């Protein structure tokens, strides 16, 4: 198995937490969870599964934005 180059994996504990959080959010969009949400219910004018999909996209975006802000070094490039 090939070693990944430096900088590809998280190097801090906070970085690993954000990676786990992002993978968890992406897991919310996989089939078993989507199957639980796929009910004939209307949420904010959308089927429940559609509203859930928007929620997963919004959460993944928020986690990436938070990670980009909180995991940056102190240097201003």
N, C-alpha and C positions, 0 to 999 in steps of 0.2 A: 504494500500500500504506500502511496506517495505522501510525503509530508506536505502540508499546506504552507505556503510562504508566510512570513511574519506579517501580522496586521490583518489577516483574514479572520482569525478567531478573536473573540473578546479576550482582553488581557486583565481586566479588573473584575472584581466581584459584582460591581454594579452593572458592568457590561453583560456578564452572564445572566444576571437577573432580567435585564431588558430582553435578551435573547429568549429566555424561557417565557417571559410575558408575551412576547410577539408570537412565539410558537403556540402558546395557549390561545391567543386570540384567533389565530389562523385555524386552530382546532375547532373553534366554535362554528366555522363554516364548512366543516366536513359532514359527510352524509349522516352518520348516526345522530348528531345534534340537529341537523336540518330536518331529519325525519321526525324528531320530537316536536319541532316547531311547525311542521307542515300540517296545519289544521284549518278547517274552513272558518276562520275567524278574520274579521276585518280590523286592522290596527291603523289608525290615522289614514283611512281610506285605501289602504293596501292590504293584500292578503298577508297573513302573519309571516309567511316565509319571505315575502318581499321586504317587509319591514325589518326582519331579522338580518337579511342580506345587507341592507343599508347600515344597520347597527354594526355588523362585523367590519364593513369597509371603514366606517367612521372610527371605530376602536383601533383598527390597525393603523390608520393614519395618525391618530393621537399618540399611539405608542411610538411610532417612528419619529414624530416631531419631538416628543419628550426625550427620546433617546438622543436625537441629534443635538438637543439643547443641553442635556445633562451629562453627556459623555464626551464633550469636546474638551480639548486641552485649554490651558490658560492663554495660549498665544493667539493673537488676532491676525489671521492671515488675510 
